[in-house]
Amino acid sequence: MNEQHVKNYMNGQWRSADSNETLTSINPANRNEIIGYIPSSGKSDLNAAVQASKEARLGWKKLSGSQRGDFLFRAADIMQSRVDEIGEIMTREMGKTLPEAKGETLRGIAILRYYAGEGMRKVGDVIPSTDADAFMYTTRTPLGSVGVISPWNFPVAIPIWKIAPALIYGNTVVWKPATETAVTAAKIMECFHDAGLPAGVLNMIIGSGSVIGQGIAEHEDINGITFTGSNNVGKAVGQAALARGAKYQLEMGGKNPIIIAADANLDLAVDATISGGLRSTGQKCTATSRVIVVKEIYEQFKEKLVERVKELKVGDGIDAATWMGPCANEKQMETVLSYIEKGVAEGAVLLYGGTRPENSSLDNGFYVTPAIFDKVTSSMSIAQEEIFGPVLALIEATSFEEAIELANDTEYGLSASVYTQNIGKMLTFIQDMEAGLVRVNAETAGVELQAPFGGMKQSSSHSREQGQAAIEFFTSIKTVFIKP
């Protein structure tokens, strides 16, 4: 596949960065392969994108929800015809396996169609007035220009689940995708362009987080910011938005537990632990990282888990035989390896993996074999800090009650799951677990597009994305009082 030359997209046109400087996007499965050249944009580029967004607001807002939805339906149809192309680019640029990449693209299409339909739903309520001669109701009004800052781990699904509701509710958008997956982002932008989206309604600006991301957070003409990424960056975005009174939405880290009760179906629990923790190379905010197992079945579960993980094939995501691909970039690989070293140094026992593969054909990629730690205590770094890689920390609990205490013993609260056949334990888990997404007899990773998604504690800004909950962030309520 030829190298891609990507440009910014603003006011309905593809434009090079004013500096004409470019960055390279490389294949994490082979660092010697350049996927594309992308712009290194500056403040002048951002200002142009924001201005285009600002000028397009009124015309876009005045369209009916159904008219805006038609553009999303068209973009979805175009994306449907390009699933294979987008999936392959995503795999080569980000590293996840081709089936996962295609599946994510199909999910993005479903999100577009879901929100296209939202254009026909109600946006308010009639409220009785104390004045018998008056009519009172609520409606919704868009924020204006919304900044979207999206990460590299889900380069199609996450930006679309932000962009689609922003657009359907009448906002215009300035989108900063992650530079690591900017070629994939451009493929998504092409679908919107080819759908005939009016100029300025959706603008894409590519550049560093410190310049473009922070610039979006600080820009006086950006009325709302939706961000997914690390806690440190998210808090900086939130503080910048708060300082000037802009609305912000942050979805950040997770340290997600799976609890295995004594009565659990161990084969299903092992499958869920592996799928939740190691698919996408563990690079999901909802990935399983803490595996809390009650003592009666701890050894049995551990044996089954190690046996199954040993069977997983690590390799290039394009290869149909590959189960787990590389880390998305060299920095992430080094972070994962450093946490594995830290786990050993703090006294955990590395049962399996956690090294660079011995296969010499993988030397040029950012590969780490999936790691399983035993004898982990809740105070260890690998049990408290988000690693964002294929590392499973096994923690033994003396009872189901202690398992829930251990599961809650973290600053994060994004997702959690439990495996049990006991209805009482299920209900206790649902009630006592401090997480925004709780799943019973299912893996921790699994977000449905029609349901609200977000975390508790340090995992989010306590707002919710996706489903009909998205309207709460992307609009403001307007109360209308009419008296003849």
C-alpha positions in Angstrom: 0.0 0.0 0.0 1.4 3.4 -0.9 2.3 6.0 1.7 -0.6 8.5 2.3 -0.1 12.3 2.3 -2.6 13.7 4.7 -3.7 17.3 5.0 -5.9 19.2 7.4 -9.5 19.7 6.5 -11.2 23.0 7.2 -14.0 25.0 5.6 -14.7 22.1 3.3 -11.2 22.0 1.8 -8.0 20.0 2.3 -5.1 22.3 3.4 -1.5 21.8 4.3 -0.3 23.3 7.6 0.9 26.9 7.3 4.4 25.8 8.3 4.5 23.0 5.6 6.1 20.9 8.3 5.1 17.2 8.4 5.3 14.3 10.8 5.4 10.6 9.9 3.0 7.9 10.9 4.6 4.5 11.1 3.5 0.9 11.3 3.9 -0.3 14.9 4.3 -3.9 13.6 7.3 -2.7 11.5 8.9 0.6 12.5 10.6 0.8 9.1 7.3 1.1 7.2 5.9 4.6 6.9 2.1 4.7 6.6 1.8 8.3 5.8 3.0 11.9 6.2 0.8 14.2 8.3 0.8 17.9 9.0 2.4 19.4 12.1 -0.1 22.2 12.5 0.3 25.4 14.5 -1.9 28.1 16.1 -2.6 29.8 12.8 -4.1 26.5 11.4 -6.2 26.0 14.5 -7.5 29.6 14.3 -8.5 29.1 10.7 -10.4 25.9 11.6 -12.1 27.5 14.5 -13.1 30.5 12.4 -14.6 28.1 9.8 -16.5 26.3 12.5 -17.8 29.6 13.9 -19.0 30.9 10.5 -20.9 27.6 9.8 -22.8 27.6 13.1 -25.9 29.5 12.2 -26.6 27.7 8.9 -26.1 24.2 10.5 -28.2 25.1 13.5 -31.1 26.2 11.4 -31.4 22.9 9.6 -33.9 20.5 11.1 -32.7 17.4 13.0 -33.9 15.2 10.2 -31.9 17.3 7.6 -28.7 17.0 9.7 -29.4 13.3 10.1 -29.5 12.8 6.4 -25.8 13.8 6.2 -24.9 11.3 8.9 -26.8 8.6 7.0 -24.9 9.4 3.9 -21.6 9.3 5.7 -22.5 5.9 7.2 -23.3 4.5 3.8 -20.0 5.8 2.3 -18.1 4.3 5.3 -19.9 1.0 4.8 -18.5 0.8 1.3 -14.9 1.4 2.6 -14.8 -0.9 5.6 -12.0 -3.0 4.2 -9.9 0.0 3.3 -10.4 1.7 6.6 -9.8 -1.5 8.6 -6.5 -2.2 6.9 -5.2 1.3 7.4 -6.2 1.2 11.0 -4.4 -2.1 11.5 -1.2 -0.9 9.7 -1.2 2.4 11.6 -2.4 1.4 15.1 -1.6 -2.3 15.3 -4.8 -4.0 16.4 -5.8 -7.1 14.5 -7.7 -6.7 11.2 -10.9 -8.3 12.5 -10.9 -5.9 15.4 -10.2 -2.9 13.1 -13.0 -3.9 10.8 -15.3 -4.5 13.7 -14.5 -1.0 15.1 -15.3 0.5 11.7 -18.6 -1.2 11.6 -19.3 0.1 15.0 -18.6 3.6 13.9 -21.1 3.1 11.0 -23.7 1.9 13.5 -23.0 5.0 15.7 -23.6 7.3 12.8 -26.9 5.7 11.9 -28.0 5.7 15.5 -27.4 9.5 15.9 -28.8 10.2 12.4 -32.1 8.7 13.8 -31.8 10.9 16.9 -32.5 13.9 14.7 -36.2 12.8 14.8 -36.5 12.4 18.6 -38.0 14.9 21.0 -35.8 17.7 22.4 -38.0 19.0 25.2 -41.1 18.7 27.3 -44.3 20.7 28.0 -44.4 21.9 31.6 -47.6 23.2 33.3 -47.4 26.8 34.2 -49.0 28.4 37.3 -50.5 31.0 34.9 -53.5 29.4 33.3 -53.2 31.6 30.2 -49.5 30.7 29.6 -47.8 28.0 27.7 -44.4 26.7 28.9 -42.0 24.2 27.5 -38.3 23.3 27.2 -36.2 22.9 24.1 -32.5 22.3 23.5 -30.0 24.6 21.9 -26.5 23.6 20.7 -23.4 24.8 22.5 -21.9 26.3 19.3 -18.4 25.2 18.3 -17.3 22.0 19.9 -13.7 20.8 20.2 -13.2 17.0 19.9 -9.9 15.6 21.1 -9.7 11.8 20.4 -7.1 9.2 21.2 -5.2 6.6 19.1 -6.6 3.4 20.6 -10.0 3.6 18.9 -9.3 5.9 16.0 -12.8 5.4 14.4 -15.3 4.6 17.2 -14.3 7.2 19.7 -14.2 10.3 17.5 -17.4 9.2 15.8 -19.2 8.8 19.1 -18.3 12.4 19.9 -18.7 13.9 16.4 -22.0 12.3 15.5 -24.0 13.6 18.5 -22.3 17.0 18.4 -23.4 17.4 14.8 -26.9 16.0 15.1 -27.7 18.3 18.0 -26.7 21.3 15.9 -23.1 22.0 16.8 -20.1 22.5 14.5 -16.9 20.7 15.3 -13.1 21.2 15.3 -11.6 17.7 15.6 -8.0 17.0 16.7 -7.3 13.3 16.1 -4.2 11.6 17.7 -1.2 12.0 15.4 -0.4 8.3 15.8 -3.6 7.5 13.8 -4.1 10.6 11.7 -4.1 8.7 8.4 -7.0 6.6 9.7 -8.7 9.9 10.8 -8.3 11.3 7.3 -10.1 8.3 5.9 -13.0 9.0 8.2 -13.0 12.7 7.3 -13.2 11.7 3.6 -16.4 10.0 4.3 -18.0 13.1 5.8 -16.6 15.2 2.9 -18.0 12.9 0.3 -21.3 12.9 2.1 -21.6 16.6 1.2 -21.3 18.0 4.7 -21.6 21.8 4.4 -18.3 23.7 4.6 -17.1 24.5 8.1 -19.4 22.1 9.9 -16.7 19.6 10.6 -13.0 20.6 10.6 -10.0 18.3 11.2 -6.7 19.8 12.5 -3.7 17.6 13.0 -0.8 18.4 15.3 0.7 17.9 18.7 -1.4 17.8 21.9 0.6 20.6 23.5 -0.2 23.0 20.6 -3.5 21.9 19.0 -5.1 20.1 21.9 -4.3 22.7 24.5 -5.1 25.4 21.9 -8.6 24.0 21.5 -9.0 23.9 25.3 -8.0 27.6 25.6 -9.6 29.0 22.5 -12.3 31.6 23.3 -14.5 30.6 20.3 -14.7 26.9 21.3 -17.8 26.5 23.5 -17.4 22.9 24.6 -14.6 20.3 24.6 -15.0 16.5 24.7 -11.8 14.7 25.4 -10.7 11.1 25.8 -7.2 10.3 26.9 -4.9 10.2 29.9 -5.7 11.7 33.3 -2.9 14.2 33.3 -3.7 15.6 29.9 -7.5 15.5 30.6 -7.1 17.5 33.8 -5.1 20.1 32.0 -7.8 20.3 29.3 -10.5 20.6 32.0 -8.7 23.3 33.9 -8.2 25.4 30.7 -11.8 25.1 29.8 -13.0 25.9 33.3 -10.8 29.0 33.5 -12.8 30.5 30.6 -16.2 29.0 31.4 -16.4 26.5 28.6 -18.2 23.2 29.0 -16.0 20.2 29.1 -16.3 16.4 29.1 -13.4 14.1 30.1 -13.2 10.4 29.7 -9.9 9.2 31.2 -8.2 6.2 32.7 -9.3 2.9 34.2 -7.9 0.2 36.4 -10.7 -2.2 35.8 -11.3 -5.3 37.9 -12.9 -8.7 37.2 -14.0 -10.6 40.2 -14.1 -14.4 40.0 -16.4 -15.9 42.7 -16.1 -19.4 44.0 -19.1 -20.6 42.0 -18.0 -19.0 38.7 -17.9 -21.0 35.5 -14.1 -20.9 35.3 -13.8 -21.6 31.6 -16.1 -18.6 30.8 -14.3 -16.5 33.4 -10.9 -17.3 31.9 -12.2 -16.4 28.4 -13.5 -13.1 29.6 -10.3 -12.2 31.5 -8.2 -12.9 28.3 -10.6 -11.1 26.0 -11.2 -8.1 28.3 -7.5 -7.8 29.3 -5.5 -8.7 26.2 -7.5 -7.9 23.1 -6.3 -4.7 21.4 -3.0 -5.4 23.3 -4.7 -4.2 26.5 -5.0 -0.7 25.1 -8.5 0.0 26.1 -9.7 2.3 28.9 -12.1 -0.5 29.9 -9.5 -3.3 29.6 -9.3 -5.8 32.5 -6.1 -5.2 34.5 -6.9 -6.6 38.0 -8.1 -10.2 38.3 -9.4 -10.7 41.8 -10.1 -14.3 42.5 -11.4 -15.8 45.8 -9.0 -18.3 47.4 -11.1 -21.5 47.0 -10.5 -21.4 43.2 -7.5 -19.2 42.9 -4.9 -21.9 42.0 -7.3 -23.7 39.6 -8.2 -20.4 37.8 -4.5 -19.4 37.6 -3.6 -22.7 36.0 -6.3 -22.4 33.4 -5.4 -18.8 32.6 -1.7 -19.4 32.1 -2.5 -22.4 29.9 -4.8 -20.4 27.7 -2.6 -17.3 27.4 0.3 -19.5 26.3 -1.7 -20.4 23.2 -2.1 -16.8 22.0 -0.2 -15.8 18.9 1.5 -12.5 19.0 2.3 -10.9 15.6 1.3 -8.4 12.8 -2.4 -7.7 13.0 -2.7 -8.1 9.2 -1.8 -11.8 9.6 -5.0 -13.8 10.0 -3.3 -16.1 12.5 -2.5 -13.3 14.9 -4.5 -13.0 18.1 -2.7 -10.0 19.6 -0.8 -7.2 17.8 1.9 -4.8 18.9 1.7 -1.9 21.2 0.6 1.2 19.2 4.0 3.0 19.5 7.4 2.7 21.0 6.7 4.9 23.9 3.7 2.7 24.9 5.9 -0.4 24.6 8.5 1.1 26.9 5.8 2.1 29.4 4.5 -1.5 29.5 8.0 -3.0 29.9 8.8 -0.5 32.7 5.7 -1.5 34.6 6.6 -5.2 34.2 10.0 -4.4 35.7 8.4 -2.4 38.5 6.0 -5.3 39.3 8.9 -7.7 39.7 10.8 -5.2 41.8 7.9 -4.7 44.1 7.6 -8.4 44.8 5.0 -9.7 42.4 5.8 -13.0 40.6 5.9 -12.9 36.8 4.2 -16.2 35.9 4.4 -15.8 32.1 5.3 -13.4 29.4 6.1 -9.7 29.8 9.1 -9.8 27.4 9.9 -8.9 23.9 9.1 -11.9 21.6 11.9 -14.3 20.8 10.7 -14.4 17.1 13.3 -12.4 15.2 10.8 -11.5 12.5 9.1 -9.3 15.2 12.2 -7.4 16.2 11.2 -4.2 14.2 7.8 -4.0 15.9 6.7 -2.7 19.3 5.7 -6.2 20.6 5.4 -7.3 24.2 4.2 -10.8 25.1 1.1 -10.9 27.4 2.2 -10.8 31.0 0.5 -12.6 34.0 1.6 -11.6 37.5 0.9 -13.7 40.6 1.2 -12.7 44.3 0.0 -9.2 43.6 -1.1 -7.0 46.5 -3.4 -4.1 46.1 -0.7 -1.5 47.1 1.6 -2.4 44.2 2.0 -0.1 41.2 0.7 -2.7 38.8 -2.5 -2.9 40.8 -3.0 0.8 41.2 -1.7 2.6 38.0 -3.0 2.3 34.5 -0.6 0.5 32.3 -2.5 0.4 29.1 -0.9 -2.8 27.9 -1.2 -6.6 28.0 -0.6 -7.1 31.7 -2.9 -9.1 34.1 -2.4 -8.8 37.8 -3.8 -11.7 39.8 -4.9 -10.8 43.3 -6.2 -13.4 45.8 -9.2 -12.5 48.0 -10.2 -14.4 51.2 -13.9 -13.9 50.5 -16.3 -12.3 48.0 -16.8 -9.4 50.3 -13.0 -8.7 50.4 -12.9 -9.1 46.6 -15.3 -6.1 46.2 -13.2 -4.1 48.7 -10.1 -4.8 46.7 -11.9 -4.0 43.4 -12.9 -0.6 44.8 -9.4 0.1 46.2 -8.3 2.4 43.4 -8.7 6.0 42.3 -10.4 4.9 39.1 -14.0 3.8 38.6 -14.6 3.1 34.9 -15.7 -0.5 34.5 -15.9 -3.7 36.5 -17.2 -7.2 36.0 -18.0 -10.3 38.1 -18.4 -13.9 37.3 -20.8 -15.7 39.6 -24.0 -17.8 39.4 -25.3 -16.5 42.7 -28.0 -13.8 42.3 -27.2 -12.4 45.8 -23.6 -11.9 44.8 -24.6 -10.3 41.6 -26.9 -7.8 43.4 -24.2 -7.0 46.0 -21.7 -6.4 43.2 -24.0 -4.1 41.3 -24.8 -2.1 44.4 -21.4 -1.9 46.0 -19.1 -1.5 43.0 -17.8 2.0 42.4 -17.7 2.1 38.6 -19.8 3.7 35.9 -20.1 0.4 33.9 -20.7 -2.9 35.8 -21.1 -6.1 33.9 -22.3 -9.5 35.2 -20.8 -12.6 33.6 -19.3 -10.5 30.9 -15.8 -9.0 30.4 -15.1 -5.5 31.6 -14.6 -4.2 28.0 -17.8 -3.9 26.1 -19.5 -0.5 25.6 -22.8 -0.5 23.7 -23.4 2.5 21.6 -27.0 3.0 22.7 -26.2 3.1 26.4 -24.6 5.9 28.5 -20.9 5.4 29.1 -18.6 7.1 31.6 -16.8 6.6 34.9 -16.7 7.5 38.5 -14.0 8.8 40.7 -10.9 9.8 38.6 -12.0 8.1 35.5 -14.2 10.9 34.1 -15.6 14.4 34.7 -18.8 12.6 35.7 -20.6 13.3 32.5 -21.8 10.5 30.1 -21.2 9.8 26.5 -23.2 7.7 23.9 -26.8 6.8 23.8 -29.4 9.5 24.4 -27.3 10.7 27.4 -25.1 12.5 24.9 -27.7 15.3 24.5 -27.0 16.4 28.0 -23.4 17.5 27.1 -23.9 18.7 23.6 -26.8 21.0 24.3 -28.2 23.4 26.8 -31.8 23.4 28.0 -33.8 26.5 27.1 -37.0 27.1 29.0 -39.7 28.9 27.0 -42.6 30.8 28.5 -45.3 32.2 26.2 -48.3 34.3 27.2 -50.7 35.6 24.5 
